[in-house]
Amino acid sequence: DGNLTDSAGGYDAELITAGQEPTWPAGQIGTNAMELYGDKGAIFDLTKFASNPYPTTGQEFTLTAWVYVDTPHPAWASIIKHWNGGVSRGMFHFGLDSGSGALDLQIDQANETGISITDSVMLPTGQWQFVAAVADGAYIHLYRMGADEAISSRTFEVASHTYDGTLNTTSTKWVGIGCKPAAQGSGNDPGADPGASGFWDGKLDDLRVYNYGLNAEQIADIFGSSVCIYSKNPAPSWVSMDFNKDCKVSLDDFAVFAA
């Protein structure tokens, strides 16, 4: 809402590139969003703010945000990223897949084995999308829903995958918002990775980080609307019969059909 201050307190971010500041257009949630132009991001240092430098409890996290893409599928565009690949590794990449431009979540387990899940379609451009990523100790989950999307037109959870319940928390202390942070100790930190900066081109709003895994219903509450929670893609066949969009098939739907 016009600055990089953490509304929950303690985790304020800092702009990491010189030049044009982010602009603060009208947002999807609250007053303003942060608009980035594919050449800058923000960063915070996890070790500055807490005795436990990594925001995890029981190796879990939840990330949610409203995002708006201006440029289709820039390489590894970052929503929020605690990641530096094979250099200093990290807990998660949450952003766009490099090739398809689809929403993508990657985690690194404690044994440095990577797990990833990717949406099946390119993240739409020119419109707000609600996105979420969860590591709950058993599964990683990926969620997406358009701001004006009919609630029964698709599943809320777009992908999930089992993992061993651990995260690689002994790596880089930097977290990037709208960018990939440089490797710790590389001489480019704190800053964006010069080789693959992963800058976001568009807007970010209401970015949230939780240190535990939220379930689908809790994430739907953050989304702010009634959402039909289906366990997996594709949506169940009965969805097409849910004429009144109340997430169940009943005589009420037959009455709508009959009318």
C-alpha positions as CSV (number, residue, x, y, z in Angstrom):
1,D,0.0,0.0,0.0
2,G,2.6,2.5,-1.1
3,N,5.8,1.3,0.6
4,L,7.9,-1.8,1.3
5,T,6.9,-2.0,5.0
6,D,5.7,-5.3,6.4
7,S,2.3,-4.7,7.8
8,A,2.8,-7.6,10.3
9,G,6.0,-5.9,11.6
10,G,9.6,-6.8,11.4
11,Y,10.2,-8.0,7.9
12,D,10.4,-4.7,5.9
13,A,12.0,-5.2,2.5
14,E,14.5,-2.9,0.7
15,L,14.7,-1.9,-2.9
16,I,17.9,-3.6,-4.3
17,T,18.4,-1.9,-7.7
18,A,19.2,1.7,-8.5
19,G,17.1,3.9,-10.8
20,Q,13.4,4.1,-11.1
21,E,11.5,3.3,-7.9
22,P,8.5,1.0,-8.0
23,T,5.3,2.7,-8.6
24,W,2.2,2.1,-6.5
25,P,-0.9,1.9,-8.7
26,A,-4.3,0.9,-7.4
27,G,-4.2,-2.6,-6.1
28,Q,-6.5,-5.6,-5.9
29,I,-6.4,-5.6,-2.1
30,G,-6.3,-2.5,0.0
31,T,-5.1,0.8,-1.5
32,N,-2.0,0.1,-3.7
33,A,-0.1,-2.6,-5.4
34,M,3.7,-2.5,-6.2
35,E,4.4,-2.3,-9.9
36,L,7.8,-3.5,-11.2
37,Y,9.1,-3.2,-14.7
38,G,11.3,-6.2,-15.3
39,D,14.5,-4.5,-14.1
40,K,14.3,-4.3,-10.3
41,G,13.0,-6.1,-7.2
42,A,13.1,-5.9,-3.4
43,I,14.9,-8.1,-0.9
44,F,15.0,-8.8,2.8
45,D,17.6,-10.4,5.0
46,L,16.1,-13.2,7.1
47,T,18.9,-13.1,9.7
48,K,18.2,-9.5,10.7
49,F,14.8,-10.0,12.2
50,A,14.6,-13.2,14.2
51,S,16.7,-15.5,16.4
52,N,15.6,-18.3,14.0
53,P,16.7,-16.9,10.7
54,Y,14.4,-18.9,8.5
55,P,10.6,-18.5,8.5
56,T,9.7,-22.1,9.1
57,T,8.0,-24.1,11.8
58,G,8.1,-27.9,11.3
59,Q,9.5,-27.3,7.8
60,E,6.3,-25.8,6.5
61,F,5.3,-22.6,4.7
62,T,2.4,-20.9,2.8
63,L,2.9,-18.2,0.3
64,T,-0.1,-16.2,-1.2
65,A,-0.3,-13.2,-3.4
66,W,-2.3,-11.3,-6.0
67,V,-0.2,-11.0,-9.2
68,Y,-0.6,-9.2,-12.5
69,V,1.7,-10.0,-15.5
70,D,2.4,-7.4,-18.1
71,T,5.0,-9.4,-20.2
72,P,4.3,-13.0,-21.1
73,H,6.6,-15.6,-19.6
74,P,9.8,-13.8,-18.8
75,A,12.4,-16.4,-17.7
76,W,11.9,-17.6,-14.1
77,A,10.0,-14.4,-13.2
78,S,9.8,-14.3,-9.4
79,I,6.9,-13.5,-7.1
80,I,8.9,-14.4,-4.0
81,K,12.0,-16.5,-4.0
82,H,14.4,-18.0,-1.4
83,W,16.4,-19.7,-4.0
84,N,19.7,-19.7,-5.8
85,G,19.8,-23.0,-7.6
86,G,23.0,-25.0,-7.3
87,V,25.0,-22.2,-5.7
88,S,23.5,-21.6,-2.3
89,R,20.2,-23.4,-3.0
90,G,17.2,-22.4,-1.0
91,M,13.8,-23.3,0.3
92,F,11.5,-22.3,-2.6
93,H,11.1,-20.6,-6.0
94,F,7.5,-19.3,-6.5
95,G,7.0,-17.6,-9.8
96,L,6.8,-18.5,-13.4
97,D,8.3,-21.4,-15.3
98,S,11.0,-20.4,-17.6
99,G,9.7,-22.0,-20.8
100,S,5.9,-22.0,-20.5
101,G,5.3,-18.9,-18.4
102,A,3.0,-21.0,-16.2
103,L,2.8,-20.6,-12.4
104,D,5.6,-22.7,-10.9
105,L,6.7,-23.9,-7.4
106,Q,10.0,-25.5,-6.7
107,I,11.3,-26.6,-3.3
108,D,14.6,-28.0,-2.2
109,Q,14.5,-30.7,0.4
110,A,17.1,-31.0,3.2
111,N,18.9,-33.6,1.2
112,E,19.2,-31.1,-1.7
113,T,16.7,-33.0,-3.9
114,G,14.4,-30.7,-5.8
115,I,10.7,-31.2,-6.2
116,S,8.6,-29.0,-8.5
117,I,5.0,-28.6,-9.7
118,T,3.8,-26.4,-12.6
119,D,0.4,-25.2,-13.7
120,S,-0.8,-26.6,-17.0
121,V,-1.4,-23.2,-18.7
122,M,0.5,-20.0,-19.0
123,L,-0.4,-17.5,-16.3
124,P,-2.8,-15.1,-18.0
125,T,-1.5,-11.6,-18.8
126,G,-3.3,-8.3,-18.2
127,Q,-5.5,-9.5,-15.4
128,W,-5.2,-10.1,-11.6
129,Q,-4.7,-13.7,-10.5
130,F,-4.7,-15.0,-7.0
131,V,-1.9,-17.5,-6.4
132,A,-0.7,-19.7,-3.5
133,A,1.9,-22.2,-2.7
134,V,2.0,-24.5,0.3
135,A,4.5,-27.0,1.8
136,D,2.5,-28.7,4.6
137,G,4.9,-31.4,5.7
138,A,3.5,-34.1,3.4
139,Y,2.6,-32.4,0.1
140,I,3.5,-29.3,-1.8
141,H,0.4,-27.6,-3.4
142,L,-0.1,-25.0,-6.0
143,Y,-3.3,-22.9,-6.3
144,R,-4.5,-20.3,-8.8
145,M,-7.8,-18.5,-9.4
146,G,-8.6,-15.5,-11.5
147,A,-10.2,-12.5,-9.8
148,D,-13.4,-12.7,-12.0
149,E,-13.3,-16.4,-12.6
150,A,-16.5,-18.4,-12.2
151,I,-16.0,-20.4,-9.0
152,S,-17.1,-23.7,-10.5
153,S,-15.2,-23.4,-13.8
154,R,-12.0,-25.0,-12.6
155,T,-10.4,-26.6,-9.5
156,F,-8.9,-24.3,-7.0
157,E,-5.8,-26.5,-6.4
158,V,-4.0,-26.9,-9.8
159,A,-1.3,-29.3,-8.7
160,S,0.2,-31.1,-5.8
161,H,3.2,-33.5,-5.2
162,T,4.5,-35.5,-2.3
163,Y,7.8,-34.6,-0.7
164,D,9.8,-35.9,2.3
165,G,8.5,-33.1,4.7
166,T,11.8,-31.2,4.9
167,L,13.2,-28.0,3.4
168,N,16.7,-26.8,2.8
169,T,16.9,-24.0,5.4
170,T,20.7,-24.0,5.8
171,S,21.2,-22.0,2.7
172,T,21.0,-18.4,1.5
173,K,19.7,-15.8,4.0
174,W,18.3,-13.6,1.2
175,V,14.7,-13.6,0.1
176,G,13.7,-11.8,-3.2
177,I,10.4,-10.1,-3.9
178,G,10.0,-9.8,-7.7
179,C,13.6,-11.1,-8.3
180,K,15.9,-13.9,-7.7
181,P,18.5,-13.0,-5.0
182,A,22.2,-13.3,-5.6
183,A,24.0,-16.2,-4.0
184,Q,25.1,-15.5,-0.4
185,G,28.8,-14.5,-0.3
186,S,28.9,-14.0,-4.1
187,G,29.9,-10.4,-4.0
188,N,26.6,-9.5,-5.7
189,D,24.5,-9.8,-2.5
190,P,22.4,-8.2,-1.3
191,G,21.1,-7.9,-4.8
192,A,19.6,-9.7,-7.7
193,D,21.4,-12.7,-9.3
194,P,23.3,-11.1,-12.3
195,G,23.0,-14.3,-14.3
196,A,19.3,-15.0,-13.9
197,S,17.7,-12.1,-12.1
198,G,14.1,-13.3,-12.5
199,F,12.7,-9.8,-12.4
200,W,8.9,-9.5,-12.3
201,D,7.2,-7.4,-15.0
202,G,3.8,-6.4,-13.6
203,K,2.2,-5.9,-10.3
204,L,2.3,-7.7,-6.9
205,D,-0.2,-7.2,-4.1
206,D,-1.0,-8.5,-0.7
207,L,2.0,-10.8,-0.6
208,R,1.8,-13.1,2.5
209,V,4.3,-15.5,4.1
210,Y,3.1,-18.0,6.7
211,N,5.4,-20.3,8.6
212,Y,2.9,-23.2,8.5
213,G,0.9,-24.9,5.8
214,L,-2.6,-23.6,5.3
215,N,-5.3,-25.9,3.9
216,A,-7.4,-25.2,0.9
217,E,-10.4,-23.7,2.8
218,Q,-8.1,-21.3,4.6
219,I,-6.5,-20.2,1.4
220,A,-9.9,-19.7,-0.1
221,D,-10.7,-17.4,2.8
222,I,-7.7,-15.3,1.9
223,F,-8.9,-15.3,-1.8
224,G,-12.0,-13.7,-0.4
225,S,-14.8,-15.6,-2.1
226,S,-16.6,-18.9,-2.0
227,V,-14.5,-21.4,-3.9
228,C,-15.5,-24.9,-4.7
229,I,-12.7,-27.1,-3.3
230,Y,-12.0,-30.1,-5.4
231,S,-9.2,-32.5,-4.6
232,K,-7.5,-32.8,-8.0
233,N,-7.6,-31.7,-11.6
234,P,-9.7,-32.3,-13.7
235,A,-12.8,-31.1,-11.9
236,P,-15.4,-33.8,-11.1
237,S,-17.9,-34.5,-13.9
238,W,-20.8,-33.2,-11.7
239,V,-19.4,-29.7,-11.8
240,S,-21.2,-29.0,-15.0
241,M,-24.5,-29.8,-13.2
242,D,-23.9,-27.3,-10.4
243,F,-26.1,-24.7,-12.1
244,N,-26.5,-22.4,-9.0
245,K,-22.7,-22.5,-8.3
246,D,-23.0,-23.5,-4.7
247,C,-20.4,-26.3,-5.0
248,K,-22.9,-29.1,-4.7
249,V,-25.5,-30.8,-6.9
250,S,-29.0,-30.9,-5.3
251,L,-32.7,-30.3,-6.1
252,D,-31.9,-26.6,-6.2
253,D,-29.8,-27.2,-9.3
254,F,-32.7,-29.2,-10.9
255,A,-35.0,-26.2,-10.2
256,V,-32.6,-23.9,-12.1
257,F,-32.3,-26.4,-14.9
258,A,-36.1,-26.8,-15.1
259,A,-36.6,-23.1,-15.2
